[in-house]
Structures are given as C-alpha cells and as structure tokens.
Amino acid sequence: MPGPPPVRLVAIALALALAACAPDALADDPAPEPEASGPILRALRFEGVEAAKRGELEPLLATPVPPRWWQPFTAHPVFLEGTEDPDAERIARHYRTLGYFETKVAPELLWSADGGSVELVFHVEEGEPVRLVERGIEIPPSLLTDREPDHFVDGLPLAVGDVFSLDRYEAAKKELLARLAEIGRPLASVEGGADVDVPTHEARLTWRVEPGPQVRFGPVRVEGLTRTDESLVRREITLAEGDPYSLSAMRETRTNIQVLRIFRSVIVRPRPEQAQPGGDGEVVWPMEVGVAERPPRSVRLGLGWGTDHHLRAQAGYEQRNWLGGARHLDTSVLWSSLERTLQASVTQPHFLARRQSLRIENRLGQELTPAYDAERLQGGVRIARDFGERWSGSLGWAWSWSAVGDVGGRADRLLDDPERRVFLHGPRLTVRRSTVANPLDARDGSRVDLSVTPWLPGLGSDVGFTAIEAHAAAFQPVGPTVVAGRLRLGTLQPFAGSSADEVPLPERLYSGGGSSVRGFSFWRLGPRRTDGQPIGGASVIEVSAELRFPIRGALGGVTFVDAGQVDLEPWGWKPRDLTYSVGAGLRYQTPLGPVRLDIAHPLNAPEDAGTTWFHFSIGQAF
C-alpha cells in the first residue's frame, strides 16, 4: 500500500504559525495559581537534548525553574502540578522552529518517598532534522551588470545541507536584504518561500529578488549643533550626495563622529518621506545627521580604597574641543599610598590621515612602592591608528627619567648602583586586538596587548635594553557563568654592552597583588631583599584562570587559580618554578563596575610570603 503523500508547508506560513503559537503559549495554557504550600520542585532535568540548549528551553516553561548550584540562598519553588504536559508541548513547538518537526517530549515525575518533593524530567526524542537540499535564488539581470550572482548568495546563513530552522531562514533573508541595501537597493524585497517535506526531511528554498528602484544619497543636513562648528562634523561624513545608498557608509560616518568624543549621541538616518525623483527611475533620499552635544569641559573627582593602593583620591579636568578641531585636553592629579602624580595629555584627531591621531603625554610624580621610592618624569609622543573594529596600534617616542631613593641591602649586591639617576628614551610600538565590549566586567571575547620599547644608549639613554610585554585574556560564557583566563609575559633584554642588573628599579618587572597573583601582597612575588622588599626581575610570567558565576541579583562569586614567576635573567620563564595560589571571591555589580573582594592562599610559596591575603577593589581582576 503506498505511503501517505508528502506534507508540504510554505516556510512563510510556518513562520507565522509558529510565531503566533509561541508568544501566546502561556495564555493558551494558563498556569494555575501557585498555592501557599505544596510539594517542592527539587530539580528539573532535560534528557536527550542535543540540538537545543537548556537556556533556550527554561524560559518556555510555565513550571518555575528551581535554583542552580550557584544560587544557594534561593528557595526551591512549589511544584505546580499539571504544567508538565503543556510545557512538553511548548518544548516540541520550539524544536519545530529549529528544524526538528518530529520531536517527541515526554515528562516524568520522580516523587520522593514522602511526597514532599519531586524531580521533573523531560525526556526528549529529537528525531531527524529537516535539511535544505535545494536553494534557488533568482537575481534580476539589472543587478548583475558588474556583479556575479555569488556576491548575493555566498555565505548566507542558510546553505544546502544545513538544518532548516526558522532562525536560519530569517537570518538568511535579512542578510540578503542587507546586501541589496548596501548596493543602493534598500527598497528591495524577497518573494517566495520554502517547501518542507517532513516525511523525507527535505526542504527546498525558492526566492525571487524584486530589486526596487536605485536609491542615492541626497543632501546631508546636520542637526543638533549649538556650540560646535558644523565643518567639524562634515569632515567626518563619508557618504556623499549622489553616491548609491550604503549601510556601511552610514555606519562609518556614525563611528567617525562618535570617536570625536564631543557628542553624547549620534544618529545617521535617511529621510525617505522627503524622497525626490532622480534620473532613470532612481530615487534620492535626503540624509540627516543628528547629534546631541556633550558639555565642552568637565571636572571629575574620585575617591576610593583598595588593598594595593589603599586610599586613593583623584581630580581631573577635561576639555573636549580645546582650541577647536576636536582636540582633546586631559589633566589629572592622583594621590595614593603608592604614588602622587600630575599628568597631562593632548590628543589631536585626524593627524595626517583619517582614523589616526597624535597624542602627547607627560607624567610627573613620586612613587612610593614596596621596591623603591623615586621621583619620576615620564612621557612620550605617539601616532595612534585604528585598523578596523578589532585592531589598533601606535608608534612613537617615549622618555623616562627617574631618581631612586635609599634602597640598600641585598639590592646593592644584586643590582648595579640601584640608586643612581637614569635617563632613558627610545621608540615604542604598541599593538592591540580586542573583541571585549566591557573592559571592567568582560563576559565574552578576547584581547591581546603587545608593547615593545627599545631604550637606545647610542642616542643618550644611560642603559640599553628592550622592554617587551604581552598581555592576553579570553572570556567564554557558559550559560550565566563565565570562564575567564589571562596570560602575562614580560622580559627585559639588554644590548649595547648593558647587563640585566643595570636596569633601573622603576623599569624592572614585578608580580603579586590584587590584579596579579592574588596569593601574595602587592609586588612581593619574586626576588626580594633580606628585609623582604622586592627588587623586581628581568622576566615575568603570570597565568590566571577564573570561574565567575551569579549568586543572587547583583551578587556574584568567583573561584580562581593564579600562578606566577619572576626571574633575574631575561627570557627566564620557567613553568616548573611557577608559584601557585587559589582562592574565591565575591562580586557586587554597581554602575561603576563590580566591587570585588577576593581571598587567596599561596600553595608553594616561601615561608615568609604569608598564608592568606584579602584583596578589595573595583573592577574584575582582569
């Protein structure tokens, strides 16, 4: 007997049907009102789930989700008996949006002996997914005069062989429309849909592009200026009247204006309601750049306390359009137990090229560290440039003068005249790659920083050595938890007849403290004098791994392992000599960033290193 005929569905109708079901699911199957008492839901599990994630399924449920292991202070909810079957149907509906049309979900209740608590298990048989076996996208010849069809279809999120999910279908359509808008066709549409054959697990996509008229940029109007010269904004506008409409040109214009830092908000938008006809059936859209100005100058005051710097006070003055041209002036005064400094910097945007700036900075102060007391003057001039969204770098000339105070003890025996006055100068190169959105509390992405500074004795430096330092960190979310790790490598390579023991104390490498290896107090990991004070090294390595998890509300927790080593010789990284520490901490989210409290214990440290250290500060350790 022949089998049943294939069931064919149009993807557009499927999307509408699923969208109609999902938001109203809770309304269709209302959860009963919770009672004052009843059996406790002690656990909720999903068995057989591979194509979906627990984090996608839990929000679909009317059954309240019990607390996880990182929420010890949250009470277990009362089990709402009768919600498990509607919840199973919601899970099955969600699987259909993922391309699994034959998923079966069976709930199971595992009661305790006394009936006072229950564990709810959803057994999921996902079945075989529907895959795209054919993709036909018709591009009109008018769009192919100077482009290949692959320009529009290559790399779309839904390709032949992929599971046919609603998300991929919508993402592919959105991406195709964005590509059309990028070539001046923002009014284009995509007609057609997809046929889904559930019994054979096959889907066939048929789309036809309706290009719509060619749209070009019209005149650009700038709105919202009261103090700023309009020419300053127009200098940043990369879209030109008469050019084809382009989303990337609009994004670039917005980014260029934001980088000036003199506007609170920037909006770049077309005005299709004011459209004018162009030649050959084209349409001209006037453009508007709307800005909201920030105050031209500001004063900032700060007061804080941390276990490394103890009391810390800061005052600063900032002028965002100093002498015009969006030139940025920033001055500040800092006082803490470790340093008292006055610093100033001037940044000139668009120096010689777009997305390139000139920065001049100087810092005069007194440093009162565990390793030395010193008067210091540091500064430099550099050209900084952005290379796309992730990469940036700078090249310039740096200088440093230091006069170190009374050191004595073992430092005199290991270092060459540590109390002398030293002048250094030379070129400095920095490179950064970052995908981290929030530096104070990163949850995903990575960043890498590299700095190379050769101090040149042939041009007047008192010591010749190259300072190389690299920092890397990565962050991976796993549900609400974040796995984080970091690596620091540094070395000081002497040259031109200099030796490692001639490197002045302020330029040496140190480790230990609240943002370093937390099983030690500030800078006290590594070579030390007989009185326990550090003398730094010519190489350093630090490694940290951290697990960050929520507890309740704004309160979170961490567990971590830190390791580090400081050596007197360049390139002296010895993994077998690493000193380890372990610990845990709390994080409390505030508008200024997370307030952190860590407690750490060294594992294989010298006897005089201490046993347990507390660290308190604002912001994550890395």
N, C-alpha and C positions, 0 to 999 in steps of 0.2 A: 504494500500500500504506500503511495507516495506520501512524503512528509508534508508538514504544513508549509504553506507559502512563506517566503521570507517576509519579515516585518520591516518595512521601510519607514523611516522617520526623517523629516526635514530638520536639520540642526537648529534652524532658527526657531521653529515651533517647539523643539525640545528645550531650547534655552529659555523661552518664555514660560513654558510649563514648569520647568524646574525652579525658575526664579519666583514664580507665583507660589510654588509649594513651600520653598524654604523659609521666607520671612514670616509666613502665616502659620508655620507648623505648630508653633506653640498655641496659637489661637484656635487651630483646628482640634488640637488635643490638649485642652487646658489641664494644667496640673492641679491636683486637689490642694485645697488649702492645708498648709502644714498644721499638724496637731501640736498641742502643748507638750505631749510626750509620746513615745513610741520606740520601736526598735532603732538602734543606731546603725548607720551605714559605716562599717569599719574599713571597707576597701572597695575599689572599683577597678576592674581589670578588663582589658581587651585582648582576646586570644585570636591568633590568626591574622592580625593586622600587619600588612607589609606596604601596601600601596598608599595608605593614609598614615597620618601621624596622630598621636594621642591629643596633641594640642589643637588639631582641627576638629576632632570628634567631641571633646568635652563641652565646648560652647553650644553644641546642638542639643544637649540633653536637658530635659526637664528635671531629671534626677539631680539633686545637689551633689557636687563633687566633694569627697572627703579630703581633708588636708594631706599634703605630702610629707615626706620625712623631714624636709627643711622648715616645716611650719609647726613646731612642737607646741606652740601656745594657742593654736586654733582648735576649737571644739569640733568634734565629729557631728555631722548633721543627722537629723532624724530621717529615716528612710521613708520615702513617700511611695507606699505600695500601690501598684497599678500603673506606674510611669514607665516600667521597663519595656513593655511591648510597644507603645508609641515611640519610645527612644530608639528601639531596634529599627523601626521603620524610617526614622529620621537618618539613622546611620546608612541604611540601604539607599535612601534618596541621595545622600551625599556621594556615595560610591558611584551612582549613575552619572553625576557631574564629572567624576574622574575618569569615566570611560568604562566602568565595570557595571554593565547592565544586568548581570545575572547574580549579583552578590546576595547572599542569604545571611541573615543575622538572627541568632537565637540567644535570648537572655537566659541566664541561670542564676538562681538564688541559693546561696550557701549559708544556711542558718546556723547559728551557734546552738549548743545543746539546750540552753535555757530560753532561746528565742529572743534574747535581748539585743542581739546584733546580727547583722547579715553582711555577706560579701556579694556584690553584684558582678557577674562575669558575662560579657558579651562575646559569644563565640561567632566569629566572622568567617564565612567561606567566600572569599573574594571572587573566585571564578576566573575565567579567562577574559582579558580586556578586549574591547573593540579597537582595532588598529586601522590607521589610514593606509589604504592600499593604492589610492589613485588621487592625484591632485592636479586639477586643471584650472588655471588662472588665465583668463583671456585679457590681454593688454591691447588697447586700441593702437593702430599704427601711428596715430598722431603723437603718441608718447615715445615712439621708438625711433624717431628720426636720428638721434645721436646717442641712443642708449640701447643696450641689449636687454632682452626680457629678464635675464638673470639679475639685473640691477634691482628689480622689484621683488623677485621671489626668493632669491638665495638667502638663506639664513633666517627665514621666517620661523617662529616658534613651533609651527605645526608642519612637519615634513612627513613624507611617505615612510611608513614603518613605525611612526610614533603612536603611542596610545591616544585615541581620540577623546580628549577631555574637553569639557566646556571652557575651562580656563585657557587651554592652548588655542582653542578655536577663536575665542575673543581676543587673545593676545596677538594672534597672527593677523586678524583683521585690523586691529588697532595699529600694528606695526606697518602694515601695507598702506593704510591711510596716512600715516606719518611720513612715509617715503614719498607718497604723492604730494603731500603738503610741502615737503622740502623742495620740490621742483616747481613750486608755484601753482599747485592744484589743491588748495585747501577745501574746495567745494566738491571734490571728487566723492564718489560713493562706490560701494562694492555690493553688487547684486548677486543673488543666488544663495546657495547653502550647501548642505551636505546630506547625503543619503546614508543612513546607518542600517546595516543588515545585522541584527542581533544574533540570529542563529549561526551565521558564518563568521561573526566577529570581524566584519569588514565595514569600512566607511569610505565613501568616495566624495571628494570635495569638488564643487564646480562653482567658480566665481567669475564674474564679468565686471570689469572696471569701467565705470562711467566717469570720464575724466573731468567733466565740468569745464568752465572757462578758465583760461590762463589768468592768474591774478598777479598783479605787480604792486610793489610798494609805491604809495603816493607820497605827498609831502609829510614831513615829520614835524609834529608840534610838541613842544616841551612845556609841561605844566607843573606848577608847584614851587617855582623858584621865587624867593623873596630877597635873599642876600647874595646868592651865588651867581656869578656871571654865566649866562647861557652858553657862551662859547666853550666853557669848561665841560659842560655836558655834551655838547655837539661833537667835541673832539673824540668822545668815547663811542659815538654811534657808528656802527659798522654797516648798517643797512642804508642803502642809497635809493633815492627816488628813481623809479624806472626799473630797478632790479626785480627779478622774479621773487615772489613771496617765498620766504625761507624761515623755518623754525630755528635753525641753528644761528642765523644772523640775529634773530631776536634774542636768543639766549646769550650770545656773545656780547651783545650790546648791554644787556642787563648786568652781566658779570663785570664788564668793564666799568660801569658806573658804580656798582657796589664796592669794587676794590678801592675806590677813592676814599671811602670811609667818612664821607661828609653828608651822607644821606641815610635816614632811618629806614626808608623803604624805597624800592624801585619797581615800577610796573611798566613793561613794554607790551603794548597791545594794539591790534588793528581796530579800525572803526568801519566794519562792513556796512553799517547803517548809513554811512556817508559815502558809499561807493560811487565812483564815476565811471562811465563807459570809456574804454580805450579803443585803440585801433584793432581791426581784425577780430572783433568779438571779445577782446580782452576786458578785464575789469581792474580798476585801480582802487586800492584801499588806502585811505589816509591812515597814518600811524600816529600814535600818541605815546610819549614817554612821560609818565607821571612819577614825580619824586616827592618825598617829604624830607625836608632838611633837618639835620641834627643841629643842636646848638654849636656855634663855631668854636667854642672853647669850653673846657670843663676842668673842675678841680676834684680830685679823688683823695679820700682818706681811708686808711685801713689799719686795723688793729687785730692782732691775732697771737696765738700761742701754740707752740709745737715742741715736742721733746728734743728736736735738734737745735732749733734757733731760739727756743724759749720765747720770751716776749718779743714781739715783732711789730713795729709801727712803720707806716709808710704814708707819704704825702706826695701827690703828683699834680702836675699842671700839663694840660694837653691842648694844643691848638691845631685844628684840623685843616685849616686853609691859610697857613701862615704866609703872608706876603703874596697870596694868590697862587694860582697854578695847582691847587690841591696839595701843596707842600705841607708835610706833617711834622710838627714840633712836639716833642715829648720830653719832659723833665721830671725827675723824681728824687726824693730823699728817703733813704731807708735806714732804720736803726734796729739792731737786734743784738743779742749776746755774741754773735759771730762776726758781724760786720756793721760798719757805719759808712754809707756811701752816698755820693751825689753823682747822678748820671744824667746825660742829655743826649738826644739823638734827633737828627733831621732826616726826613725821607722825601726824596724828590721823585714823583712818579713819571713814567714815560721818559726815562733818561736814555736818549739815543734811539730807542725803539719802543714799540708798544709792548705792554706786559713786562716791562723792565724798569727797575727803579735804582736810584742811587741812595745809599744810606751812609751817613757819617755819625759815628757814636763815640762818646768818651765817658769814662767812669773813673772817678777819683774817690778813694776811700781808705779805710783802715779795716784790716781783717784780724780777728782775734780767735783763731782756730785752735783746736787741740794740738796741732802740729807746729804752729808758729804764730807770731804776731808780726804784722807787716803793714807798711804804708805802700799803697799801690796806685799806679796810674795805668789804665788800660784803654785801648780804643782801636779804631780802625775805620777804613772806608772800603765799601764793597758795592758791587753791582749785583743785584738780585734779579732773578728771572723765573717766571713760571713756564713750565713745559707741559702744557695740557693740564688736566684736572688733578693728576696724581703726582707729577714730578715737579720739583723746584730745585734751585741751586743758587749759589752765589760765588763770586770770585772777587778778591780784594786784597788789601794790605792791612796787616794787624801790627800793633806795637804793645809792649808791656814793659813797665819799669816797676821794680819792687825793691824795698829796703826792709830786710828781715831783722827782727829784734833778737833778743837773747834766746839762744837755743841750747847750746852746751850739751854735756853728757855724751851719750852714745852717738848722737848725730854728728858731733865733731869727728868721731873716729870713722864713721861710715861714709860721710859726705865731705866733699871738698869745699871748705870755707862756706858753710851754710848761711852765715850772717852777712855776707857781702851784698853790696848793691848790684843789681843786674838789670841791664837794658837788653831787650830783645825786639826784633822786628823781622817781618818776612811775609810772604804771600799766604793767603788762606783760601782753601777751597771747601765748600760745603755742598752736599747733595742730600735731598730728602725725597722719599717716596711714601705717600700716606693715603690710606683709604679710610681713616678713622674720622668719624663725624664729630665726636665729643671727646676732646683730649682729657678732660677732667674725669670722665666716667665712661670709658670706651666699652662698648658691648660687642662690636664686631669690627672686622677689618684688620689692617696691619700697618705698621710704619717702620721705616728704616732711615736712620740718620748716619751720615759719614762726614767726618771733618779731618782735613789734612793741613797741617801748618808747619812748613819748614822754617825754622829760625836761622837766618843766614849770617854767619860770622864775617864773611867777606864784605858785607855791606854795613858792618858796625855792630852786630849782635855780640854780646860778651860770651855766649855759649852757642855752639852749633848742634842742633838736634831737630828731628822731625817728630811732631806730636800727631799721632794717628788715633782716632777714637771712633768706634762704631756702636750704635745702639739699635736694637731691633726688638719689636714687640708684636704679638699677634693675639687676637681675641676671637673666640668662637662661641656663639650662643648655642646652648643645648636646652631647648625649652626656655624656662625662665632663668636657668643657670648659665654662667659664662665661664668658660675655661680660658685662662689667660697665661701667657708666658713671655719672658723677656730674656735678652742676652746683651751683655755689655763686654766689649773687648777694647782695650787701650794699650798702647805701647809708646815709648819714647826712644827713638833710635838716634844715638849720637853720630856725628860725622865731622869732618874737617878737623881732626885731632882732639875733639872733645870726648869726654867719657860720661857714663851714666851718673857717676857720683857728683858731677859738676852741675847737673840740672837743679835749678833753684827750688827750694821747698814749695813756693806757691804754684809751680808748674808741674809738680810731681802728681802721681795718681794715688787716690785714697779710696777706701771702701769701708762700709759699715754705717748703719743708721736706719732711720725710718723709711727711706726711699731706696735702700740698698740691701745689704744683708742684715735682716732685722734681728738676728740673734746677737748683735753687737751694738754698742753705743756708737755715736757719730764718729766715723773715720778710724775706729780702733780695731779694724781687721787688717792685719799685715805687720810688717816690721815696725818695731817700737823701740824707744829709748829705754834705759834702765828704770826710769821713773814711770814707764807705761805710756808715755806720749808717742803718737805715731810720727814716723819720718817719711811715709809715702814710699812709692816704688816706681820702677821704670816700666812695669807692665801690670795690668789688672784684668781679671775676668770675673764676671758676675752672671749668675743664672737664677731665674726665679720661675716657679710655676704656682698658679693660684686658681682656686675654685671659688667663684663668687655666686652666692645664692640668696634668694629672698627669704625672709623670716615672716614678717607681717607688716603690711603697709609700707611705710618709708624705711623700715628697719631691715637690714640685710646682714649677711655674715660672709666670712671668708675663711678658708684654710689654705695654708701655703707652705712651700719649701723654698728656701733660699740657699744659695751656695756662692762662695767667692774665694779669691786668692789674689794676693798682691806679692809681686816679686821684685827684687832689687835689680834684676837684669832685664834688658829689652827682650820682647817676644818670649817671656818666661812663663807662658801659660802651661800649667801642669795639672791636668784634670785629677791625677791621683793625689794631689796636695790640696784639693778643694776642702774648705771648711763649711759644714752644713749647719743650718738651723731650721727648725719647724715651728709653726705657730698657728694661731687663729685670731680672728678679729671681728669687729662689728662695724657696720657702715650705716649711717643715718643720712638720708637724702635731704638736702636743703637747696634753696635757689642758687647758692654759691658753689654747690658741688657737695659730694658726700663727705661728711665728717667721719673720720676713721679712728679707731682705737685698736691697736694690734698688741698682742703679747707673743713673744718669741723666745725660744730656748735653743742655745747652741748645742750641737751634738758632739763634735770632736774638736772643740776649741781648747786653747791653753787654759790652765787653771786660773789665771788672773783675769780672764775675759768676762767673768760674771756668769750667773746661771740663768736669769730670766730678765728680759727687758720689755718695757712698755713703750709704745710709740703712739703719739697722738698728733693728728694734723688734719688738714682739709685736702680733699682730693685723693684718688686712689694712689697706691704706692708706685704704680706705673701705668 
